[in-house]
């Protein structure tokens, strides 16, 4: 029953997100702020991890493919397939889920506990649309982050193999440019478009439904000397 309660809360929240819309002049400012926080602010960690993951995949592949019957360009091909199909869409998405999820949940939960959301509701603003819809629009740019991660992963594999003296640049380039079968494209593309549509509605639900009391410092008045209450 507890699970059904949360599922019902989730769909009720979705209905409120696409209910009464905030003015576009206000919504546009919120969308650009969320793009800066969730997309641009994540490029540093995505670049760092993608570059070194691509390098590690290429080095491990080059060290393990020592069979003389296997062509040398298979290292570049295996690196490209591993980065495009699994490491960039899945590994980076897990990291982004933790980073973006903690940011969204903590920011909305803080606004709820400090009664900022209550103040918005008093002013007649649809808080679900005001807080969650800009994050949905901002994370629609998430496929560009993964595309950038794929490029950096392949580039990291190229640099690791060339400067580590594992293979010649011409052989790696041949493997990177080998045939990309169309049947393998739907899997990474489905991850690119499913994750940004599922994160923003599911992550804020714990923050926006949280309850708390803002602690306020109260000046303690010492009791009178007679011991009687004022």
C-alpha positions as CSV (number, residue, x, y, z in Angstrom):
1,X,0.0,0.0,0.0
2,X,2.9,2.3,0.7
3,X,4.2,1.8,-2.8
4,X,0.7,2.5,-4.3
5,X,0.6,5.7,-2.3
6,X,3.9,7.0,-3.8
7,X,2.8,5.9,-7.3
8,X,-0.4,7.9,-6.9
9,X,1.5,10.9,-5.6
10,X,3.8,10.7,-8.6
11,X,0.9,10.9,-11.1
12,X,-0.9,13.5,-9.2
13,X,2.3,15.6,-9.2
14,X,2.6,15.1,-13.0
15,X,-0.9,16.4,-13.5
16,X,-0.1,19.5,-11.5
17,X,3.2,20.1,-13.3
18,X,1.3,20.5,-16.6
19,X,-1.7,22.3,-15.1
20,X,-1.7,26.1,-14.6
21,X,1.4,27.4,-16.4
22,X,3.6,30.3,-15.0
23,X,4.1,33.4,-17.1
24,X,6.6,32.8,-19.9
25,X,8.8,35.8,-18.9
26,X,9.3,34.2,-15.5
27,X,9.5,30.6,-16.8
28,X,12.2,31.6,-19.3
29,X,14.5,32.9,-16.6
30,X,14.0,29.7,-14.5
31,X,14.8,27.5,-17.5
32,X,18.1,29.3,-18.3
33,X,19.0,29.1,-14.6
34,X,18.4,25.3,-14.5
35,X,20.3,24.8,-17.8
36,X,23.3,26.5,-16.2
37,X,23.0,24.4,-13.0
38,X,22.1,21.0,-14.4
39,X,23.8,21.0,-17.9
40,X,26.6,23.5,-18.0
41,X,27.6,22.8,-14.4
42,X,27.9,19.1,-15.1
43,X,30.2,19.4,-18.1
44,X,33.4,19.4,-16.0
45,X,32.8,16.1,-14.2
46,X,31.4,14.6,-17.4
47,X,34.5,15.6,-19.4
48,X,36.9,14.3,-16.8
49,X,35.2,10.9,-16.4
50,X,34.6,10.4,-20.1
51,X,38.1,11.1,-21.2
52,X,39.7,8.7,-18.7
53,X,37.0,6.0,-19.1
54,X,37.7,6.0,-22.9
55,X,41.4,5.7,-22.2
56,X,41.0,2.8,-19.8
57,X,38.7,0.9,-22.2
58,X,41.2,1.4,-25.1
59,X,44.2,0.3,-23.0
60,X,42.5,-2.8,-21.6
61,X,41.3,-3.8,-25.0
62,X,44.7,-3.4,-26.5
63,X,46.4,-5.4,-23.8
64,X,43.9,-8.3,-24.0
65,X,43.6,-8.6,-27.8
66,X,47.0,-10.1,-28.4
67,X,45.8,-12.9,-30.7
68,X,47.6,-12.6,-34.1
69,X,44.5,-13.8,-35.9
70,X,42.6,-10.6,-34.8
71,X,43.1,-7.5,-36.8
72,X,44.7,-4.5,-35.2
73,X,41.9,-2.1,-35.9
74,X,39.6,-4.1,-33.6
75,X,41.0,-2.1,-30.7
76,X,39.6,1.1,-32.1
77,X,36.3,-0.6,-33.1
78,X,35.8,-2.2,-29.7
79,X,36.6,1.1,-27.9
80,X,34.1,3.0,-30.0
81,X,31.3,0.4,-29.5
82,X,31.9,0.2,-25.8
83,X,31.8,4.0,-25.3
84,X,28.9,4.7,-27.6
85,X,26.7,1.8,-26.5
86,X,27.3,1.5,-22.8
87,X,29.8,3.7,-21.0
88,X,28.6,7.1,-22.2
89,X,24.8,6.5,-22.0
90,X,24.8,4.4,-18.9
91,X,27.9,5.2,-16.8
92,X,27.6,9.0,-17.2
93,X,23.8,8.8,-16.7
94,X,24.3,7.1,-13.3
95,X,26.7,9.9,-12.3
96,X,24.3,12.6,-13.6
97,X,21.4,11.0,-11.8
98,X,23.3,11.3,-8.5
99,X,24.5,14.9,-9.2
100,X,21.3,16.2,-10.7
101,X,19.1,14.2,-8.3
102,X,20.8,15.4,-5.2
103,X,20.6,19.0,-6.4
104,X,16.9,18.9,-7.4
105,X,15.8,17.1,-4.3
106,X,17.8,19.1,-1.8
107,X,16.9,22.5,-3.4
108,X,13.2,21.8,-3.5
109,X,13.2,20.1,-0.1
110,X,14.9,23.2,1.4
111,X,12.3,25.5,-0.1
112,X,9.6,23.3,1.4
113,X,11.1,23.2,4.8
114,X,11.8,26.9,4.9
115,X,8.2,27.6,3.8
116,X,9.2,29.3,0.5
117,X,6.9,27.0,-1.4
118,X,4.0,27.9,0.9
119,X,4.7,31.6,0.1
120,X,4.5,30.9,-3.6
121,X,1.2,29.0,-3.1
122,X,-0.2,32.0,-1.1
123,X,0.6,34.2,-4.1
124,X,-1.4,31.9,-6.4
125,X,1.5,30.4,-8.2
126,X,1.4,26.7,-9.4
127,X,4.5,25.6,-7.5
128,X,4.7,22.3,-9.3
129,X,4.9,24.0,-12.7
130,X,7.1,26.8,-11.3
131,X,9.7,24.4,-9.8
132,X,9.6,21.2,-11.9
133,X,8.7,22.2,-15.4
134,X,11.9,24.3,-16.0
135,X,14.0,21.3,-14.9
136,X,12.2,19.1,-17.4
137,X,13.0,21.5,-20.2
138,X,16.6,22.0,-19.1
139,X,17.3,18.2,-19.0
140,X,16.0,17.9,-22.6
141,X,19.5,19.1,-23.5
142,X,20.9,16.0,-21.8
143,X,21.5,14.2,-25.1
144,X,24.0,16.9,-26.0
145,X,25.9,16.0,-22.8
146,X,26.0,12.4,-23.7
147,X,27.1,13.1,-27.3
148,X,29.9,15.2,-25.9
149,X,30.8,12.4,-23.5
150,X,31.0,9.9,-26.5
151,X,33.3,12.2,-28.4
152,X,35.6,12.7,-25.4
153,X,35.6,8.9,-24.6
154,X,36.7,8.1,-28.1
155,X,39.3,10.9,-28.0
156,X,40.6,9.7,-24.7
157,X,41.0,6.1,-26.1
158,X,42.8,7.5,-29.1
159,X,45.2,9.6,-27.0
160,X,45.9,6.7,-24.5
161,X,46.7,4.2,-27.3
162,X,48.8,6.6,-29.4
163,X,50.9,8.1,-26.6
164,X,51.0,4.8,-24.7
165,X,52.5,3.3,-27.9
166,X,49.9,0.5,-28.1
167,X,48.9,1.1,-31.7
168,X,49.5,3.4,-34.7
169,X,47.1,6.3,-35.2
170,X,46.2,5.1,-38.7
171,X,45.1,1.7,-37.3
172,X,43.0,3.3,-34.5
173,X,41.4,5.7,-37.0
174,X,40.4,2.7,-39.2
175,X,38.7,1.0,-36.2
176,X,37.0,4.2,-35.1
177,X,35.6,4.7,-38.6
178,X,34.5,1.1,-39.1
179,X,30.9,0.3,-39.9
180,X,28.4,1.4,-37.3
181,X,25.4,-0.9,-37.7
182,X,22.0,0.8,-37.6
183,X,20.6,-2.0,-35.4
184,X,22.8,-0.8,-32.5
185,X,21.6,2.8,-32.6
186,X,18.1,2.4,-30.8
187,X,19.6,1.2,-27.5
188,X,21.8,4.3,-26.7
189,X,19.2,6.7,-28.2
190,X,16.4,5.2,-26.0
191,X,18.6,5.9,-23.0
192,X,19.3,9.5,-24.1
193,X,15.6,10.3,-24.3
194,X,14.1,8.2,-21.6
195,X,16.4,9.4,-18.8
196,X,15.8,13.2,-19.1
197,X,12.0,12.6,-19.3
198,X,12.0,10.3,-16.2
199,X,14.4,12.2,-13.9
200,X,12.8,15.6,-13.4
201,X,9.3,14.3,-12.5
202,X,10.5,11.5,-10.3
203,X,13.3,13.3,-8.4
204,X,11.4,16.3,-6.9
205,X,8.6,14.2,-5.5
206,X,10.5,13.6,-2.2
207,X,11.5,17.2,-1.9
208,X,8.2,18.8,-2.7
209,X,6.2,16.5,-0.5
210,X,8.5,16.7,2.5
211,X,7.3,18.4,5.6
212,X,9.2,20.2,8.3
213,X,9.3,23.1,10.7
214,X,11.7,26.0,10.4
215,X,13.6,26.4,13.6
216,X,13.5,29.9,14.9
217,X,15.5,31.3,17.7
218,X,13.3,32.5,20.5
219,X,14.6,34.9,23.0
220,X,14.3,33.4,26.4
221,X,12.9,35.8,29.0
222,X,14.0,35.1,32.5
223,X,11.2,34.5,35.0
224,X,10.6,37.2,37.6
225,X,12.2,36.9,41.0
226,X,8.9,36.3,42.8
227,X,8.5,33.1,40.8
228,X,4.9,34.1,39.6
229,X,4.1,34.1,35.9
230,X,3.6,37.4,34.2
